[in-house]
Amino acid sequence: MTRSTIRLIIALATFSIVGIMVTQVYWVRRAFDMKEKQFHQTIHVALREVAQKIAVINQHTVKPVSITQLSSDYFVVNVNDVIDANVLEHLLKEAFAQRELSIEYEYGIYDCSTDKMVYGNYVSSKPKAPPTLRTKLPKYDQYVYYFGIRFPNKATYLASQMDIWIFSSFILLIVTIFFSYTLFAILRQKRLSEVQRDFINNMTHELKTPISTIAVTADLLTNPQVLAQQDRVLSYTQIIKNENARLQNQIEKVLQSARMDREKLTLNLEQIDLHELIQEVLASFSLKVQQLGGNIEVQLQAGQAQIQADKEHLTNILYNLLDNAIKYSPNVLKIIVSTQNQTGKKNMLICSVQDQGIGVKKEYHKKIFEKFFRVPTGNIHNVKGFGLGLDYVKKIVDAHQWKLSLQSEEDKGSRFEILIPLKN
């Protein structure tokens, strides 16, 4: 599947998901507005009936009832007569019960003598509901004898009447999440497939080189003229030995990575002098660096270098960092290995390996520690490797509960720092 096809699928999938969500939100909003409209109509009918019954009880002529909605949840009803609070509450309960309106409300009655709204009561739909904070009901200057009624939980009540819409929205959300996860899994699988393909290509190329060298050298050793020359035999034998060691080292890297994924990493912690260990590792690189015409500068400035660590794994960390510094410094091979102490809230030992090589673009700083990942270089494969070294370094650093950081710019080199907490 090509990249353009993947982009098209992602674009269409995103458009579909957004379109479905927008459509669902639109219809849920329409349904809510419809419910709200029906609720207002039902409230108007119920309040009109209450006002007419009050007029009958007061033995007044029933006149057209005026109902004004001052806000989305507050109504005032003109009665044109004195209102008894107990009678009003009874009639309200009866009217709402007939229409199956199980909703909480609070009401108040306008008092002409004080020109204020006299609070009536808060009526809950639940028999044993806890007391609710009462609010001050506003006056309405257009009426003389009237009562006001407010529904503080109207939005919640209307939402509870939309069970089917809430359920369908929840199902749609689940489907959207599942669809998004599936798309993410497909993209991730494609990326892993590309990484696996690149790894196999790199591994095949890396293993093919020493095998070819061993095969050619072995053919030469079968030549009687070569066998007659002891120096050439020893030279070819040494080549076979070196290439065999290289082949074993490459295979061991792959097997080691597989073991770390399959088994839980166990560290054999011991007291180590980091400066002594650095000198030991540098000694194994000295000849190689001299042959390449390079230089390793050592700046061991840390006053306290005693740490708790797994010596074997720490040695491998230093070896990998130095090996990368050499491989990715094709022009100027200058490496600085340094240590220093950092004081503050926590005493830290900082160990760094710095080179002046090709560097790493900022966009790859996080990915560079992923397994099998190698910075894209097009069709150029000057630098050998499987993309396992820095993944191993990151895992060992995390296992020690240390911190690993990278400072790098393209064509300006790289600096890897390991922050090691020091225990008093």
TORKOL-4160 file (C-alpha; in steps of 0.2 Angstrom, whole numbers, padded with zeros to 4 digits, m for minus):
424
<pt num="1" X="0000" Y="0000" Z="0000"/>
<pt num="2" X="0008" Y="0016" Z="m0006"/>
<pt num="3" X="0009" Y="0032" Z="0005"/>
<pt num="4" X="m0003" Y="0042" Z="m0006"/>
<pt num="5" X="m0016" Y="0028" Z="m0003"/>
<pt num="6" X="m0013" Y="0028" Z="0016"/>
<pt num="7" X="m0015" Y="0047" Z="0016"/>
<pt num="8" X="m0031" Y="0046" Z="0006"/>
<pt num="9" X="m0038" Y="0033" Z="0018"/>
<pt num="10" X="m0034" Y="0043" Z="0033"/>
<pt num="11" X="m0042" Y="0059" Z="0025"/>
<pt num="12" X="m0058" Y="0049" Z="0021"/>
<pt num="13" X="m0059" Y="0041" Z="0038"/>
<pt num="14" X="m0056" Y="0058" Z="0047"/>
<pt num="15" X="m0069" Y="0066" Z="0036"/>
<pt num="16" X="m0081" Y="0052" Z="0039"/>
<pt num="17" X="m0079" Y="0052" Z="0058"/>
<pt num="18" X="m0080" Y="0071" Z="0059"/>
<pt num="19" X="m0096" Y="0071" Z="0048"/>
<pt num="20" X="m0104" Y="0057" Z="0058"/>
<pt num="21" X="m0100" Y="0066" Z="0075"/>
<pt num="22" X="m0107" Y="0083" Z="0068"/>
<pt num="23" X="m0123" Y="0075" Z="0062"/>
<pt num="24" X="m0126" Y="0066" Z="0078"/>
<pt num="25" X="m0123" Y="0082" Z="0088"/>
<pt num="26" X="m0135" Y="0092" Z="0076"/>
<pt num="27" X="m0149" Y="0079" Z="0079"/>
<pt num="28" X="m0146" Y="0078" Z="0097"/>
<pt num="29" X="m0147" Y="0096" Z="0098"/>
<pt num="30" X="m0163" Y="0096" Z="0088"/>
<pt num="31" X="m0171" Y="0083" Z="0099"/>
<pt num="32" X="m0166" Y="0093" Z="0114"/>
<pt num="33" X="m0175" Y="0108" Z="0107"/>
<pt num="34" X="m0190" Y="0098" Z="0103"/>
<pt num="35" X="m0191" Y="0091" Z="0120"/>
<pt num="36" X="m0189" Y="0109" Z="0128"/>
<pt num="37" X="m0203" Y="0115" Z="0117"/>
<pt num="38" X="m0214" Y="0101" Z="0122"/>
<pt num="39" X="m0210" Y="0104" Z="0140"/>
<pt num="40" X="m0214" Y="0123" Z="0139"/>
<pt num="41" X="m0231" Y="0119" Z="0131"/>
<pt num="42" X="m0235" Y="0107" Z="0144"/>
<pt num="43" X="m0230" Y="0119" Z="0158"/>
<pt num="44" X="m0241" Y="0132" Z="0150"/>
<pt num="45" X="m0256" Y="0121" Z="0150"/>
<pt num="46" X="m0253" Y="0115" Z="0168"/>
<pt num="47" X="m0251" Y="0133" Z="0174"/>
<pt num="48" X="m0266" Y="0139" Z="0165"/>
<pt num="49" X="m0276" Y="0125" Z="0173"/>
<pt num="50" X="m0270" Y="0130" Z="0190"/>
<pt num="51" X="m0274" Y="0148" Z="0188"/>
<pt num="52" X="m0292" Y="0144" Z="0182"/>
<pt num="53" X="m0295" Y="0132" Z="0197"/>
<pt num="54" X="m0289" Y="0146" Z="0209"/>
<pt num="55" X="m0302" Y="0158" Z="0201"/>
<pt num="56" X="m0315" Y="0145" Z="0203"/>
<pt num="57" X="m0310" Y="0142" Z="0221"/>
<pt num="58" X="m0311" Y="0161" Z="0224"/>
<pt num="59" X="m0328" Y="0162" Z="0216"/>
<pt num="60" X="m0322" Y="0174" Z="0203"/>
<pt num="61" X="m0326" Y="0174" Z="0184"/>
<pt num="62" X="m0314" Y="0164" Z="0175"/>
<pt num="63" X="m0304" Y="0175" Z="0163"/>
<pt num="64" X="m0291" Y="0172" Z="0150"/>
<pt num="65" X="m0275" Y="0168" Z="0160"/>
<pt num="66" X="m0259" Y="0177" Z="0156"/>
<pt num="67" X="m0243" Y="0167" Z="0157"/>
<pt num="68" X="m0226" Y="0175" Z="0154"/>
<pt num="69" X="m0210" Y="0166" Z="0152"/>
<pt num="70" X="m0196" Y="0177" Z="0159"/>
<pt num="71" X="m0182" Y="0165" Z="0156"/>
<pt num="72" X="m0179" Y="0147" Z="0150"/>
<pt num="73" X="m0184" Y="0140" Z="0167"/>
<pt num="74" X="m0194" Y="0154" Z="0176"/>
<pt num="75" X="m0213" Y="0158" Z="0173"/>
<pt num="76" X="m0225" Y="0170" Z="0180"/>
<pt num="77" X="m0244" Y="0168" Z="0180"/>
<pt num="78" X="m0257" Y="0182" Z="0182"/>
<pt num="79" X="m0271" Y="0177" Z="0194"/>
<pt num="80" X="m0280" Y="0193" Z="0197"/>
<pt num="81" X="m0284" Y="0188" Z="0215"/>
<pt num="82" X="m0277" Y="0184" Z="0232"/>
<pt num="83" X="m0267" Y="0167" Z="0232"/>
<pt num="84" X="m0267" Y="0155" Z="0246"/>
<pt num="85" X="m0250" Y="0146" Z="0246"/>
<pt num="86" X="m0256" Y="0129" Z="0252"/>
<pt num="87" X="m0270" Y="0129" Z="0239"/>
<pt num="88" X="m0257" Y="0134" Z="0225"/>
<pt num="89" X="m0245" Y="0120" Z="0230"/>
<pt num="90" X="m0258" Y="0107" Z="0230"/>
<pt num="91" X="m0265" Y="0113" Z="0213"/>
<pt num="92" X="m0247" Y="0113" Z="0206"/>
<pt num="93" X="m0243" Y="0095" Z="0212"/>
<pt num="94" X="m0260" Y="0089" Z="0205"/>
<pt num="95" X="m0258" Y="0097" Z="0188"/>
<pt num="96" X="m0240" Y="0091" Z="0186"/>
<pt num="97" X="m0245" Y="0073" Z="0192"/>
<pt num="98" X="m0259" Y="0072" Z="0179"/>
<pt num="99" X="m0246" Y="0076" Z="0165"/>
<pt num="100" X="m0232" Y="0065" Z="0173"/>
<pt num="101" X="m0220" Y="0079" Z="0176"/>
<pt num="102" X="m0209" Y="0073" Z="0189"/>
<pt num="103" X="m0198" Y="0088" Z="0190"/>
<pt num="104" X="m0192" Y="0099" Z="0205"/>
<pt num="105" X="m0198" Y="0117" Z="0206"/>
<pt num="106" X="m0199" Y="0131" Z="0217"/>
<pt num="107" X="m0213" Y="0144" Z="0218"/>
<pt num="108" X="m0216" Y="0161" Z="0226"/>
<pt num="109" X="m0231" Y="0173" Z="0227"/>
<pt num="110" X="m0231" Y="0192" Z="0225"/>
<pt num="111" X="m0236" Y="0202" Z="0240"/>
<pt num="112" X="m0244" Y="0219" Z="0236"/>
<pt num="113" X="m0242" Y="0226" Z="0254"/>
<pt num="114" X="m0223" Y="0223" Z="0254"/>
<pt num="115" X="m0220" Y="0224" Z="0235"/>
<pt num="116" X="m0210" Y="0208" Z="0236"/>
<pt num="117" X="m0210" Y="0190" Z="0230"/>
<pt num="118" X="m0214" Y="0180" Z="0246"/>
<pt num="119" X="m0205" Y="0163" Z="0244"/>
<pt num="120" X="m0217" Y="0148" Z="0244"/>
<pt num="121" X="m0208" Y="0132" Z="0244"/>
<pt num="122" X="m0196" Y="0120" Z="0235"/>
<pt num="123" X="m0205" Y="0105" Z="0229"/>
<pt num="124" X="m0194" Y="0090" Z="0225"/>
<pt num="125" X="m0199" Y="0075" Z="0214"/>
<pt num="126" X="m0190" Y="0064" Z="0227"/>
<pt num="127" X="m0200" Y="0060" Z="0243"/>
<pt num="128" X="m0184" Y="0061" Z="0254"/>
<pt num="129" X="m0174" Y="0073" Z="0245"/>
<pt num="130" X="m0161" Y="0084" Z="0255"/>
<pt num="131" X="m0165" Y="0103" Z="0257"/>
<pt num="132" X="m0160" Y="0113" Z="0242"/>
<pt num="133" X="m0153" Y="0131" Z="0242"/>
<pt num="134" X="m0167" Y="0143" Z="0239"/>
<pt num="135" X="m0165" Y="0157" Z="0226"/>
<pt num="136" X="m0173" Y="0174" Z="0226"/>
<pt num="137" X="m0187" Y="0174" Z="0212"/>
<pt num="138" X="m0188" Y="0191" Z="0202"/>
<pt num="139" X="m0203" Y="0202" Z="0202"/>
<pt num="140" X="m0214" Y="0206" Z="0187"/>
<pt num="141" X="m0221" Y="0224" Z="0186"/>
<pt num="142" X="m0235" Y="0220" Z="0173"/>
<pt num="143" X="m0246" Y="0210" Z="0185"/>
<pt num="144" X="m0254" Y="0214" Z="0202"/>
<pt num="145" X="m0259" Y="0197" Z="0209"/>
<pt num="146" X="m0247" Y="0183" Z="0202"/>
<pt num="147" X="m0236" Y="0169" Z="0207"/>
<pt num="148" X="m0219" Y="0164" Z="0199"/>
<pt num="149" X="m0212" Y="0146" Z="0197"/>
<pt num="150" X="m0195" Y="0141" Z="0193"/>
<pt num="151" X="m0188" Y="0124" Z="0187"/>
<pt num="152" X="m0169" Y="0124" Z="0192"/>
<pt num="153" X="m0165" Y="0107" Z="0185"/>
<pt num="154" X="m0174" Y="0108" Z="0169"/>
<pt num="155" X="m0159" Y="0104" Z="0158"/>
<pt num="156" X="m0156" Y="0088" Z="0168"/>
<pt num="157" X="m0174" Y="0083" Z="0167"/>
<pt num="158" X="m0175" Y="0085" Z="0148"/>
<pt num="159" X="m0158" Y="0076" Z="0146"/>
<pt num="160" X="m0166" Y="0061" Z="0156"/>
<pt num="161" X="m0180" Y="0061" Z="0144"/>
<pt num="162" X="m0168" Y="0058" Z="0129"/>
<pt num="163" X="m0163" Y="0040" Z="0134"/>
<pt num="164" X="m0163" Y="0034" Z="0116"/>
<pt num="165" X="m0152" Y="0048" Z="0110"/>
<pt num="166" X="m0140" Y="0047" Z="0124"/>
<pt num="167" X="m0138" Y="0028" Z="0121"/>
<pt num="168" X="m0136" Y="0030" Z="0102"/>
<pt num="169" X="m0123" Y="0044" Z="0106"/>
<pt num="170" X="m0114" Y="0032" Z="0117"/>
<pt num="171" X="m0114" Y="0018" Z="0104"/>
<pt num="172" X="m0108" Y="0030" Z="0091"/>
<pt num="173" X="m0094" Y="0036" Z="0103"/>
<pt num="174" X="m0089" Y="0018" Z="0105"/>
<pt num="175" X="m0089" Y="0014" Z="0087"/>
<pt num="176" X="m0079" Y="0030" Z="0083"/>
<pt num="177" X="m0066" Y="0025" Z="0096"/>
<pt num="178" X="m0065" Y="0007" Z="0089"/>
<pt num="179" X="m0063" Y="0014" Z="0072"/>
<pt num="180" X="m0050" Y="0026" Z="0077"/>
<pt num="181" X="m0040" Y="0013" Z="0086"/>
<pt num="182" X="m0042" Y="0001" Z="0071"/>
<pt num="183" X="m0035" Y="0014" Z="0060"/>
<pt num="184" X="m0021" Y="0018" Z="0072"/>
<pt num="185" X="m0017" Y="m0001" Z="0073"/>
<pt num="186" X="m0016" Y="m0002" Z="0054"/>
<pt num="187" X="m0004" Y="0012" Z="0053"/>
<pt num="188" X="0006" Y="0006" Z="0067"/>
<pt num="189" X="0007" Y="m0011" Z="0059"/>
<pt num="190" X="0012" Y="m0004" Z="0043"/>
<pt num="191" X="0026" Y="0006" Z="0051"/>
<pt num="192" X="0032" Y="m0010" Z="0060"/>
<pt num="193" X="0031" Y="m0019" Z="0044"/>
<pt num="194" X="0042" Y="m0006" Z="0036"/>
<pt num="195" X="0054" Y="m0006" Z="0051"/>
<pt num="196" X="0055" Y="m0025" Z="0050"/>
<pt num="197" X="0058" Y="m0025" Z="0031"/>
<pt num="198" X="0072" Y="m0012" Z="0034"/>
<pt num="199" X="0079" Y="m0023" Z="0048"/>
<pt num="200" X="0080" Y="m0038" Z="0037"/>
<pt num="201" X="0088" Y="m0029" Z="0023"/>
<pt num="202" X="0101" Y="m0022" Z="0035"/>
<pt num="203" X="0104" Y="m0038" Z="0044"/>
<pt num="204" X="0106" Y="m0048" Z="0027"/>
<pt num="205" X="0118" Y="m0035" Z="0021"/>
<pt num="206" X="0128" Y="m0035" Z="0037"/>
<pt num="207" X="0129" Y="m0054" Z="0038"/>
<pt num="208" X="0132" Y="m0056" Z="0020"/>
<pt num="209" X="0149" Y="m0046" Z="0021"/>
<pt num="210" X="0158" Y="m0056" Z="0033"/>
<pt num="211" X="0151" Y="m0072" Z="0026"/>
<pt num="212" X="0157" Y="m0067" Z="0008"/>
<pt num="213" X="0174" Y="m0062" Z="0016"/>
<pt num="214" X="0176" Y="m0079" Z="0024"/>
<pt num="215" X="0171" Y="m0088" Z="0008"/>
<pt num="216" X="0184" Y="m0079" Z="m0002"/>
<pt num="217" X="0198" Y="m0081" Z="0010"/>
<pt num="218" X="0193" Y="m0100" Z="0012"/>
<pt num="219" X="0195" Y="m0102" Z="m0007"/>
<pt num="220" X="0212" Y="m0094" Z="m0006"/>
<pt num="221" X="0218" Y="m0106" Z="0007"/>
<pt num="222" X="0214" Y="m0121" Z="m0004"/>
<pt num="223" X="0226" Y="m0114" Z="m0017"/>
<pt num="224" X="0242" Y="m0124" Z="m0016"/>
<pt num="225" X="0253" Y="m0109" Z="m0020"/>
<pt num="226" X="0245" Y="m0100" Z="m0005"/>
<pt num="227" X="0248" Y="m0114" Z="0007"/>
<pt num="228" X="0266" Y="m0114" Z="0002"/>
<pt num="229" X="0268" Y="m0097" Z="0009"/>
<pt num="230" X="0266" Y="m0097" Z="0028"/>
<pt num="231" X="0264" Y="m0078" Z="0030"/>
<pt num="232" X="0249" Y="m0077" Z="0018"/>
<pt num="233" X="0241" Y="m0092" Z="0027"/>
<pt num="234" X="0243" Y="m0084" Z="0044"/>
<pt num="235" X="0236" Y="m0068" Z="0037"/>
<pt num="236" X="0221" Y="m0076" Z="0029"/>
<pt num="237" X="0218" Y="m0086" Z="0044"/>
<pt num="238" X="0218" Y="m0070" Z="0055"/>
<pt num="239" X="0205" Y="m0062" Z="0042"/>
<pt num="240" X="0194" Y="m0077" Z="0044"/>
<pt num="241" X="0195" Y="m0076" Z="0063"/>
<pt num="242" X="0191" Y="m0058" Z="0063"/>
<pt num="243" X="0176" Y="m0059" Z="0052"/>
<pt num="244" X="0170" Y="m0074" Z="0062"/>
<pt num="245" X="0171" Y="m0064" Z="0078"/>
<pt num="246" X="0162" Y="m0049" Z="0069"/>
<pt num="247" X="0148" Y="m0061" Z="0063"/>
<pt num="248" X="0146" Y="m0068" Z="0081"/>
<pt num="249" X="0145" Y="m0051" Z="0088"/>
<pt num="250" X="0131" Y="m0046" Z="0076"/>
<pt num="251" X="0121" Y="m0062" Z="0079"/>
<pt num="252" X="0124" Y="m0059" Z="0098"/>
<pt num="253" X="0116" Y="m0042" Z="0096"/>
<pt num="254" X="0101" Y="m0048" Z="0088"/>
<pt num="255" X="0099" Y="m0063" Z="0101"/>
<pt num="256" X="0102" Y="m0051" Z="0116"/>
<pt num="257" X="0089" Y="m0039" Z="0110"/>
<pt num="258" X="0077" Y="m0054" Z="0108"/>
<pt num="259" X="0081" Y="m0060" Z="0126"/>
<pt num="260" X="0078" Y="m0042" Z="0133"/>
<pt num="261" X="0060" Y="m0042" Z="0125"/>
<pt num="262" X="0056" Y="m0060" Z="0131"/>
<pt num="263" X="0063" Y="m0060" Z="0148"/>
<pt num="264" X="0063" Y="m0048" Z="0163"/>
<pt num="265" X="0079" Y="m0038" Z="0164"/>
<pt num="266" X="0089" Y="m0042" Z="0180"/>
<pt num="267" X="0103" Y="m0031" Z="0185"/>
<pt num="268" X="0118" Y="m0037" Z="0195"/>
<pt num="269" X="0122" Y="m0021" Z="0205"/>
<pt num="270" X="0139" Y="m0018" Z="0212"/>
<pt num="271" X="0150" Y="m0004" Z="0218"/>
<pt num="272" X="0159" Y="0003" Z="0202"/>
<pt num="273" X="0172" Y="0017" Z="0199"/>
<pt num="274" X="0165" Y="0025" Z="0183"/>
<pt num="275" X="0182" Y="0033" Z="0179"/>
<pt num="276" X="0191" Y="0016" Z="0179"/>
<pt num="277" X="0178" Y="0008" Z="0169"/>
<pt num="278" X="0179" Y="0022" Z="0156"/>
<pt num="279" X="0197" Y="0020" Z="0154"/>
<pt num="280" X="0195" Y="0001" Z="0151"/>
<pt num="281" X="0183" Y="0004" Z="0138"/>
<pt num="282" X="0193" Y="0018" Z="0130"/>
<pt num="283" X="0208" Y="0006" Z="0129"/>
<pt num="284" X="0199" Y="m0006" Z="0117"/>
<pt num="285" X="0195" Y="0009" Z="0105"/>
<pt num="286" X="0212" Y="0017" Z="0105"/>
<pt num="287" X="0220" Y="0007" Z="0091"/>
<pt num="288" X="0204" Y="0009" Z="0080"/>
<pt num="289" X="0204" Y="0028" Z="0083"/>
<pt num="290" X="0223" Y="0030" Z="0079"/>
<pt num="291" X="0220" Y="0020" Z="0063"/>
<pt num="292" X="0206" Y="0032" Z="0058"/>
<pt num="293" X="0217" Y="0047" Z="0062"/>
<pt num="294" X="0205" Y="0053" Z="0076"/>
<pt num="295" X="0207" Y="0058" Z="0094"/>
<pt num="296" X="0197" Y="0054" Z="0110"/>
<pt num="297" X="0198" Y="0068" Z="0123"/>
<pt num="298" X="0195" Y="0063" Z="0141"/>
<pt num="299" X="0188" Y="0075" Z="0154"/>
<pt num="300" X="0185" Y="0065" Z="0170"/>
<pt num="301" X="0181" Y="0080" Z="0181"/>
<pt num="302" X="0169" Y="0072" Z="0193"/>
<pt num="303" X="0175" Y="0072" Z="0211"/>
<pt num="304" X="0164" Y="0057" Z="0216"/>
<pt num="305" X="0163" Y="0043" Z="0203"/>
<pt num="306" X="0158" Y="0028" Z="0214"/>
<pt num="307" X="0141" Y="0022" Z="0208"/>
<pt num="308" X="0130" Y="0007" Z="0210"/>
<pt num="309" X="0128" Y="m0002" Z="0193"/>
<pt num="310" X="0128" Y="m0018" Z="0183"/>
<pt num="311" X="0146" Y="m0018" Z="0176"/>
<pt num="312" X="0143" Y="m0028" Z="0161"/>
<pt num="313" X="0128" Y="m0018" Z="0155"/>
<pt num="314" X="0137" Y="m0002" Z="0159"/>
<pt num="315" X="0152" Y="m0007" Z="0149"/>
<pt num="316" X="0140" Y="m0011" Z="0134"/>
<pt num="317" X="0132" Y="0006" Z="0136"/>
<pt num="318" X="0149" Y="0015" Z="0135"/>
<pt num="319" X="0154" Y="0003" Z="0121"/>
<pt num="320" X="0138" Y="0007" Z="0111"/>
<pt num="321" X="0140" Y="0026" Z="0113"/>
<pt num="322" X="0158" Y="0026" Z="0108"/>
<pt num="323" X="0155" Y="0015" Z="0093"/>
<pt num="324" X="0141" Y="0026" Z="0087"/>
<pt num="325" X="0152" Y="0041" Z="0089"/>
<pt num="326" X="0165" Y="0034" Z="0078"/>
<pt num="327" X="0153" Y="0027" Z="0065"/>
<pt num="328" X="0144" Y="0043" Z="0063"/>
<pt num="329" X="0160" Y="0054" Z="0062"/>
<pt num="330" X="0165" Y="0052" Z="0044"/>
<pt num="331" X="0175" Y="0068" Z="0042"/>
<pt num="332" X="0181" Y="0074" Z="0059"/>
<pt num="333" X="0184" Y="0060" Z="0072"/>
<pt num="334" X="0185" Y="0070" Z="0088"/>
<pt num="335" X="0176" Y="0062" Z="0103"/>
<pt num="336" X="0175" Y="0070" Z="0121"/>
<pt num="337" X="0171" Y="0058" Z="0135"/>
<pt num="338" X="0168" Y="0068" Z="0151"/>
<pt num="339" X="0161" Y="0066" Z="0168"/>
<pt num="340" X="0156" Y="0080" Z="0181"/>
<pt num="341" X="0146" Y="0081" Z="0197"/>
<pt num="342" X="0130" Y="0092" Z="0198"/>
<pt num="343" X="0124" Y="0098" Z="0215"/>
<pt num="344" X="0107" Y="0104" Z="0220"/>
<pt num="345" X="0092" Y="0095" Z="0227"/>
<pt num="346" X="0100" Y="0079" Z="0221"/>
<pt num="347" X="0118" Y="0075" Z="0219"/>
<pt num="348" X="0120" Y="0069" Z="0201"/>
<pt num="349" X="0135" Y="0062" Z="0191"/>
<pt num="350" X="0134" Y="0067" Z="0173"/>
<pt num="351" X="0143" Y="0055" Z="0160"/>
<pt num="352" X="0143" Y="0061" Z="0142"/>
<pt num="353" X="0150" Y="0056" Z="0125"/>
<pt num="354" X="0151" Y="0070" Z="0112"/>
<pt num="355" X="0156" Y="0069" Z="0094"/>
<pt num="356" X="0158" Y="0081" Z="0079"/>
<pt num="357" X="0149" Y="0070" Z="0067"/>
<pt num="358" X="0134" Y="0071" Z="0056"/>
<pt num="359" X="0122" Y="0074" Z="0070"/>
<pt num="360" X="0103" Y="0070" Z="0071"/>
<pt num="361" X="0089" Y="0081" Z="0066"/>
<pt num="362" X="0077" Y="0087" Z="0080"/>
<pt num="363" X="0062" Y="0077" Z="0073"/>
<pt num="364" X="0072" Y="0061" Z="0076"/>
<pt num="365" X="0078" Y="0064" Z="0094"/>
<pt num="366" X="0064" Y="0053" Z="0102"/>
<pt num="367" X="0063" Y="0040" Z="0088"/>
<pt num="368" X="0082" Y="0037" Z="0088"/>
<pt num="369" X="0080" Y="0027" Z="0104"/>
<pt num="370" X="0066" Y="0015" Z="0096"/>
<pt num="371" X="0071" Y="m0002" Z="0092"/>
<pt num="372" X="0077" Y="m0005" Z="0074"/>
<pt num="373" X="0075" Y="0014" Z="0070"/>
<pt num="374" X="0089" Y="0022" Z="0060"/>
<pt num="375" X="0089" Y="0040" Z="0054"/>
<pt num="376" X="0084" Y="0040" Z="0035"/>
<pt num="377" X="0098" Y="0042" Z="0023"/>
<pt num="378" X="0089" Y="0038" Z="0007"/>
<pt num="379" X="0098" Y="0024" Z="m0003"/>
<pt num="380" X="0115" Y="0028" Z="0005"/>
<pt num="381" X="0120" Y="0014" Z="0018"/>
<pt num="382" X="0138" Y="0020" Z="0023"/>
<pt num="383" X="0135" Y="0016" Z="0041"/>
<pt num="384" X="0132" Y="m0002" Z="0046"/>
<pt num="385" X="0121" Y="m0008" Z="0060"/>
<pt num="386" X="0104" Y="m0015" Z="0065"/>
<pt num="387" X="0097" Y="0000" Z="0074"/>
<pt num="388" X="0098" Y="m0010" Z="0091"/>
<pt num="389" X="0112" Y="0000" Z="0100"/>
<pt num="390" X="0103" Y="0015" Z="0106"/>
<pt num="391" X="0088" Y="0005" Z="0110"/>
<pt num="392" X="0098" Y="m0006" Z="0121"/>
<pt num="393" X="0106" Y="0009" Z="0129"/>
<pt num="394" X="0089" Y="0017" Z="0133"/>
<pt num="395" X="0083" Y="0000" Z="0141"/>
<pt num="396" X="0098" Y="m0002" Z="0152"/>
<pt num="397" X="0098" Y="0017" Z="0158"/>
<pt num="398" X="0079" Y="0015" Z="0162"/>
<pt num="399" X="0082" Y="m0001" Z="0171"/>
<pt num="400" X="0095" Y="0008" Z="0182"/>
<pt num="401" X="0082" Y="0022" Z="0185"/>
<pt num="402" X="0094" Y="0034" Z="0177"/>
<pt num="403" X="0090" Y="0047" Z="0164"/>
<pt num="404" X="0097" Y="0048" Z="0146"/>
<pt num="405" X="0096" Y="0064" Z="0135"/>
<pt num="406" X="0102" Y="0069" Z="0118"/>
<pt num="407" X="0108" Y="0086" Z="0112"/>
<pt num="408" X="0111" Y="0086" Z="0093"/>
<pt num="409" X="0110" Y="0096" Z="0077"/>
<pt num="410" X="0112" Y="0091" Z="0060"/>
<pt num="411" X="0130" Y="0092" Z="0054"/>
<pt num="412" X="0135" Y="0099" Z="0071"/>
<pt num="413" X="0138" Y="0082" Z="0081"/>
<pt num="414" X="0129" Y="0074" Z="0095"/>
<pt num="415" X="0131" Y="0074" Z="0114"/>
<pt num="416" X="0123" Y="0059" Z="0124"/>
<pt num="417" X="0122" Y="0062" Z="0143"/>
<pt num="418" X="0118" Y="0050" Z="0156"/>
<pt num="419" X="0112" Y="0057" Z="0173"/>
<pt num="420" X="0116" Y="0046" Z="0187"/>
<pt num="421" X="0109" Y="0050" Z="0205"/>
<pt num="422" X="0123" Y="0048" Z="0218"/>
<pt num="423" X="0118" Y="0041" Z="0235"/>
<pt num="424" X="0126" Y="0048" Z="0251"/>
